[in-house]
């Protein structure tokens, strides 16, 4: 879990490390989202399992490059979708999917062909 927390802190550099009390459970706060790193078990395994959380970005290319630099591996896409938006899925070092979607830089609703 420490390795996972370290990786996600690097992948999401603007995340704030917070701790719940009295449990002492550490998590990352990204905007209004609480990202928890928990071990896989018999009820919830790791890896691509059908659910992907997509993070909005105002600069798709920069976010994709940042996640890849942190060690994420492209899994699906990038694909052009609605209103000139792009999406893709990446895998963290444990095979879990991270989704991002948003416009290319400077492409707020269709300025890039």
C-alpha positions in Angstrom: 0.0 0.0 0.0 2.9 2.4 0.7 4.2 1.8 -2.8 0.8 2.5 -4.3 0.4 5.7 -2.3 3.8 6.8 -3.4 3.0 6.1 -7.0 -0.3 7.9 -7.0 1.2 10.9 -5.2 3.7 11.2 -8.0 1.0 10.6 -10.7 -1.3 13.3 -9.2 1.2 15.9 -7.9 -1.6 18.3 -6.9 -3.2 15.8 -4.6 -3.2 16.5 -0.9 -2.2 13.7 1.5 -4.9 13.5 4.2 -5.5 11.1 7.2 -8.7 10.0 8.7 -8.8 10.0 12.5 -9.0 8.0 14.7 -8.3 5.2 12.2 -5.1 6.7 10.8 -6.2 5.7 7.2 -4.3 7.8 4.7 -5.8 8.9 1.4 -5.3 11.4 -1.4 -7.7 14.3 -1.8 -7.9 15.5 -5.4 -10.4 18.4 -5.6 -13.6 16.9 -4.0 -12.5 13.3 -4.7 -11.0 11.0 -2.1 -8.6 8.5 -3.7 -8.0 5.6 -1.4 -5.3 3.0 -1.9 -6.5 -0.4 -0.5 -5.2 -3.9 -0.9 -6.9 -6.3 -3.3 -8.9 -9.1 -1.6 -11.4 -11.8 -2.4 -14.2 -9.2 -2.9 -12.3 -6.6 -4.9 -9.4 -7.6 -7.1 -6.8 -5.4 -8.8 -6.6 -4.8 -12.5 -9.0 -3.9 -15.2 -12.4 -5.1 -14.0 -15.0 -3.2 -15.9 -15.2 0.1 -14.0 -13.0 3.0 -14.8 -13.1 6.4 -13.2 -12.4 9.2 -15.7 -10.6 12.3 -14.6 -11.4 15.6 -16.4 -8.4 17.5 -17.8 -8.3 20.9 -19.6 -5.1 19.7 -21.4 -5.5 16.1 -22.5 -2.0 15.8 -24.0 -0.2 17.2 -20.9 -2.2 14.9 -18.6 -1.5 11.8 -20.7 2.2 12.7 -20.8 2.4 13.2 -17.1 0.8 9.9 -16.3 3.0 8.1 -18.7 6.1 9.8 -17.2 4.9 8.5 -13.7 4.9 5.0 -15.2 1.4 4.4 -16.3 1.0 2.4 -19.5 -1.5 3.2 -22.2 -4.3 0.6 -22.2 -7.0 2.0 -24.5 -7.1 5.0 -26.9 -6.5 7.8 -27.2 -9.9 8.1 -28.9 -11.6 11.2 -30.2 -15.1 11.4 -28.7 -18.0 13.9 -28.4 -17.4 17.6 -29.1 -13.8 17.3 -29.9 -13.0 15.6 -26.6 -10.4 12.9 -26.2 -10.3 9.9 -23.8 -8.0 7.1 -23.0 -7.3 4.6 -20.3 -4.0 3.9 -18.7 -2.9 1.2 -16.3 -1.0 1.8 -13.1 1.9 -0.6 -12.2 -0.7 -3.0 -10.6 -2.9 -3.1 -13.7 -5.6 -0.8 -12.4 -7.2 1.5 -15.0 -7.1 5.3 -14.8 -9.2 7.2 -17.4 -8.7 10.7 -18.6 -10.9 12.8 -20.8 -10.8 16.4 -22.1 -9.8 18.6 -25.0 -6.4 18.9 -26.6 -4.7 22.1 -25.3 -6.4 25.1 -26.9 -9.2 23.0 -28.3 -12.1 24.0 -26.2 -14.9 22.7 -28.4 -13.5 22.3 -31.8 -10.7 24.6 -32.8 -8.3 21.7 -33.7 -9.3 19.6 -36.8 
